[in-house]
Amino acid sequence: MILSVAKEGQVRGRWTYGYRRVNQKLRAMGIHLADMTVNKLMAKLDVQVALYNRHRSGKYSSYEGNVGTVADNLLKQQFQVTIPYQVLHTDVSQVRLANHSWAYISSIIDEASKEVLAFQLSQHPDRQLITATLNELCTKLPDNAQPIIHSDQGWHYQLGYYTQKLADNHFIQSMSRKGNCHDNAPMESFFHLFKTELLDGFPPCKDLAELKSLSAQYIHYFNYQRISLKTKGMTPVEYRNHTLVA
């Protein structure tokens, strides 16, 4: 049973679930064991987390000073929202491909459910990438949603096309302080998980098409299968549905 549950947390054939999340799944199935018991059984079965943390992909910085409108920091590191669609986080990151070029990721996540609401990839960190991300977001939100969208002070998020798109959809803009990654910690955490669980320890993707294919599989797994202790042992989609119905 433990082996079967642990397999649900496999990404590209390696274990990503530690004993706490395995035990959370067991409890949901009506099997109640102490955490240390599960830990010992997993060790006996040789089911151990196998992740790398080399930060091979590097960190992307889009800050170019004040090139447009800088919004106030409305969150001030208070990441305590529990109702979906109220506070969203966005950022751009990068991944090195096998030919040494960069692929750029623009994503938006929900602070409460951790659900990935938009995920776009491109060879260029440009307006088209950010616009595609917002367009995808708009297809995922309910009609009455007017969330805060929090970002860093990257040039993408200061320009008129972006701020106008938010205003047109009645979204509220918020920005981190300059050079303070902790102000957008939920987004930083997601990118860390994405790179650690899916990419680190494997050869670089040969091209953008391969990265897109792997990313699509991971985002589906992340939203619909990957449980988190931060969401009461539920997947992001389960948490969203449970919270909104409740």
N, C-alpha and C positions, 0 to 999 in steps of 0.2 A: 504494500500500500504506500509506504513512504517513497519507494522508488518511483511508483506511478505518479504520485503528486509532484515529486521533484522534477520529473520530466516535463511537467507543464511550464517550468521555469527555464527550459533550455532555449538558448539562442545560438544558432549556427552549430548545434551539437554539443554545446558546453553548458555546465550548470551555472545559473545565475541566482537561484534561490538559496538563501541561508536557512538555518534551522528555524528561525522565528517565523519566516513566511511559510515554510513548509508546515509548521505546526498550526499556523492560522488556517491553512486550507484543511488540515485534518479536523480542527475544531468545527469548521463549517460543515464537515461531513459527519459530525457527531462523535468523533474519536478524540478523547480528551487525554492528553499526555503532558507531562512536565516538559518545559523547554529543554532541560538538560538530558532528558530521556531521548527526545528526538535527535538532539545533537550527537549523542553516543551511538544511536542506531544508524544515523547517516554516516558517521565515521566508520562503523563496522561494514556498511554497504559500500564504502568508498565513494560516497556522494558528497562532494565538497565543492564549494564555490570555486570556479576556475576563471578568474577574470584578470585582465592586465590593466595597468594604469600608467602608461608611458607618456600620455599626452602627446602622442606622435603627430596629431593633426594640427597642433598650433592654435593660437587664439587670434581671432580677427578683431581689429579695432577700426571702427568707421568714424571715429571722432576726428573732425577737421576744424574744430573751433565753432564759433557762432556764425552759421551760414543762413540762418532763418529764425524761426520762432522756437524758443526754449520754454517748455511748459513747466509748471510747478511740480514738485515731487509730492503727490497727494498721498502716497502710501507710507513713506518714511519708515520703511522696513517693517511695517506691521502687516505680516502675511497671515492673517487669521480669518479670512473670509471662508465660510463653510457652504454658502449657497452658490451653485454654478451660474455662470454667465454674468456675474457682477464685477469681477476683476480678472482681466486677462494680461498676460505678459508676452512680449515679443522681443526678438533679437535676431541678429545675423551671425552665423559662425562659418567656419571653413573646414574643408577636409582635403588633404593632399591625395591626388590620384597617382597611379603608377607611372605616368609620364611626367611627374613632378609639377604638373599644373594644379591649380586649386579649383575645387568645386565649392560653391557658396550655398548655405542653407538659410532660409528665412522661415521662421516658425512662430506660431502663436499657441500658447497653452492657457488653460483655465486654472486659476489659482486654487479653487476649491476642489475640483475633481481631478486635477492633473491631466485632464484629457487634452490631447493634441488636436486643436481645432483647425489648424492650417500648417502645411508643411510643403515648401517649394524649394526646388533645386535649380541652380543655374551656373553657368561658367563665368557669370559676371554679377557683381554685387550692385545692381543698378535699379533704376526706377521700375523697370518691367518686373523684376523679381519681387519688389515690395508690393507693387500693385496686384500681382498675381496672388500674393499671400492674403491681402485684404479681400480680394474677390472671393477666394476660397472661404475665408472666414464668414463672409456675408451669406454664403449658402448653408452654413452650419448653425447659425444663430436663429433663435425664434424671433418672430416679427417684433415683439415688444422689448427685446433686449437693448439696453443702452449702457453697456459696460464701460468701466475705466479700462483703457489700454495703456499699459505701462511699458516704457522702453528706456534705453539709455539715451545719451545725447548724440547718437550717430547722425551723420548728415542726412541720411534718408528720412529720419523722423522729424527733421526741422523744416523741410521744404514745403512749399505751398500745396503741391499736389497731394501730399500725405495728410497734412492738417485739414485740407478741404474735404478729403475723402472721409475722414473721421467726423467732421462737422455734418456732412451730408447724411451720415447714418446715425447722427445723434450719439456718437461715441464720445467719451470724455478722455482727453489726453493727459497723461502723467509721464514724467521723466525722472530718471535717476540723477543724482548729483554727478558732476563731472568726475570721471575716473573712479567711481565707486561701484565695483561690481556687486557688492553686498546689497545694494539698493534694488537689484533685479535678481536676487538669489534664486527664486523658483525657475527662472529661465536658464540660469547658469547650471542649476542642478539637472534640468532635463537634458541639456546638451552634453553634460558629463556622462549621464547614464547612456545616452544614445551612442556616444563614441566608445565608452568602456564596454558596454554589453555587445554591441554590434561590430565594432571595427578594430579596436585595439587587440594586438596579438595575432591578427591576420594580415596577409599581404594586402597592400593598397588596392582598391578597386581599379580595374584596368581602364575604365572610362566612366563618363557620366551616366551612361545607360545602365551599367552594372550597379552603380551606387543608387540610382533611382529604384531599381528593382529590389535591392536589399532593403532600402529605406522603407518602401511601401509595405513590405512584409513586416518589418519591425514596428512601424507605426500601428498597423493593425493588431499585432501582438500586444503592444504597449497599451492601446486603448481598450481592447476586448479580453485580454487574457492575463496580463501582468498585474497581480495584486500588489497593494502597497499597505504598509501599516499606517501610513498617513491618511489613508482613506478607509480606515476601519476594516482592513483586510479585503476590500472590494477592488475590482478593476475600476478605471476611470469611468467607463460607461455605466457599470453597475452602480457606482456611487452617484453619478448624475441622475440616473433614473430613480433610484431609491430616494434621493433627497428631494427631487422635484415632485414626486408622487406624494411623499410624506408631507 
